[in-house]
Amino acid sequence: DCMSEESDPVMLVITSLFEESQQVSIYPNPATHFVTVRIGGNAGSPVQLQVVNTWGQVVYSRQAVAGRDEELDMRTWQAGIYWLRLTTEGKVISRAIHKRDP
């Protein structure tokens, strides 16, 4: 038994991964020229959007707004995997973006 008279109960809140995955959609993915990022969450709230390459370098950074689509121009990016990192309301959500050669 892990409870004793001296221990206080602890509430653990687990956010569903399914709910988190519904917050962001990326299409088309893979992409060659442009990719659209649909950002869910509280409409109108600020979102820091960054795209990071496999070397950890930020290749794109912008202040975005939840509830709006963001179109990213990938034409100058090399083919490969990039990480989209969205920071809002103290949460960080990361998703992979696949850039293909045309």
C-alpha positions, 0 to 999 in steps of 0.5 A: 500500500503506497498510502500512509496516514502522513501522505496527501493525495495527489491528483495527476491530470493526463492530457490525451495525446489524441486531443493534442494531435487534434490541435495541429494539422499539417498538409500536405505532408510530405510537401515540395513547395508550400505547407499549411499549418492549421493551429487549433486551440483557443482562437485568437491566442498567440502561438510562437511557431518555429521550424527547426532542421535536423541540426537544431537550427531555426529555419522559420520563426513567426508569431502566429494566432490560434484558429488561423491557418499559416502557409509556410514557403518551403521552396528554399529548404533542402529536402529532409525532415523538419520539426514544427514547434508550436508554443502556446499557453505554456505548452509545446507541441512538436510535429514532423514536416517532410520536405521533398524535392520537386 
